[in-house]
Amino acid sequence: MKKSITIRAVLSVFAIIFTVATNALIAPVTTVVSTNAALGQMSNSDGGYISSLAGMNLGSMLAGMPGLILLLALLLIWGSLFFKNKK
């Protein structure tokens, strides 16, 4: 299916708006997850330290996922312009 540049641009704008909205929804959650995990470092055990590292890494991963999904979406939208099938 061939898409015009206008359709690709509109799809790109929707993908960017969706990413910004997703980031706005995820930001408070990642802050709470990271804060609770950071407080776990204060406990006097190795388990608390390990679980706090896992929690902080989870918060970082959640914050970065919308950007990766946006990159994938833009590659799907615009990729056929760059990778044409030769028949």
C-alpha positions as CSV (number, residue, x, y, z in Angstrom):
1,M,0.0,0.0,0.0
2,K,1.4,3.3,-1.0
3,K,1.1,6.2,1.3
4,S,1.5,9.8,0.4
5,I,3.8,12.1,2.3
6,T,0.8,13.9,3.8
7,I,-0.6,10.7,5.3
8,R,2.8,9.8,6.7
9,A,3.2,13.3,8.2
10,V,-0.3,13.1,9.8
11,L,0.5,9.6,11.2
12,S,3.8,10.9,12.5
13,V,2.1,13.8,14.3
14,F,-0.4,11.4,15.9
15,A,2.5,9.1,17.0
16,I,4.3,12.1,18.6
17,I,1.2,13.4,20.3
18,F,0.5,9.8,21.6
19,T,4.1,9.6,22.9
20,V,3.8,12.9,24.7
21,A,0.5,11.9,26.3
22,T,1.9,8.6,27.3
23,N,5.0,10.2,28.9
24,A,2.7,12.6,30.8
25,L,0.8,9.6,32.2
26,I,3.8,7.5,33.0
27,A,6.0,10.2,34.6
28,P,4.1,10.2,38.0
29,V,4.2,6.4,38.1
30,T,7.9,6.2,37.4
31,T,8.6,8.8,40.1
32,V,6.7,6.9,42.7
33,V,8.3,3.5,41.7
34,S,11.8,5.1,41.8
35,T,11.2,6.9,45.1
36,N,9.9,3.8,46.8
37,A,12.8,1.8,45.5
38,A,15.3,4.5,46.6
39,L,13.9,4.3,50.1
40,G,14.5,0.6,50.1
41,Q,18.3,1.4,50.1
42,M,18.0,2.7,53.6
43,S,17.1,-0.7,55.0
44,N,19.9,-2.6,56.7
45,S,20.0,-5.6,54.3
46,D,21.5,-6.7,51.0
47,G,18.0,-7.7,49.8
48,G,16.8,-4.2,50.3
49,Y,19.7,-2.8,48.2
50,I,19.1,-5.3,45.4
51,S,15.4,-4.7,45.3
52,S,16.0,-0.9,45.3
53,L,18.3,-1.3,42.3
54,A,15.7,-3.4,40.5
55,G,13.0,-0.8,41.3
56,M,15.0,2.2,40.1
57,N,16.0,0.4,36.9
58,L,12.3,-0.5,36.3
59,G,11.4,3.2,36.7
60,S,14.1,4.2,34.2
61,M,12.9,1.5,31.7
62,L,9.3,2.6,32.0
63,A,10.3,6.2,31.3
64,G,12.3,5.2,28.2
65,M,9.8,2.9,26.6
66,P,7.5,5.5,24.9
67,G,10.5,6.9,23.1
68,L,11.5,3.5,21.8
69,I,8.0,2.8,20.7
70,L,7.9,6.2,18.9
71,L,11.1,5.3,17.1
72,L,9.6,2.0,16.0
73,A,6.4,3.7,14.9
74,L,8.2,6.3,12.9
75,L,10.3,3.6,11.3
76,L,7.2,1.7,10.3
77,I,5.6,4.9,8.9
78,W,8.6,6.2,7.0
79,G,10.6,3.0,6.4
80,S,9.1,2.1,3.1
81,L,10.5,5.3,1.6
82,F,14.0,4.2,2.5
83,F,13.8,0.4,2.0
84,K,12.1,-0.2,-1.3
85,N,11.6,-3.7,-2.6
86,K,13.3,-4.4,-5.9
87,K,11.3,-6.6,-8.1
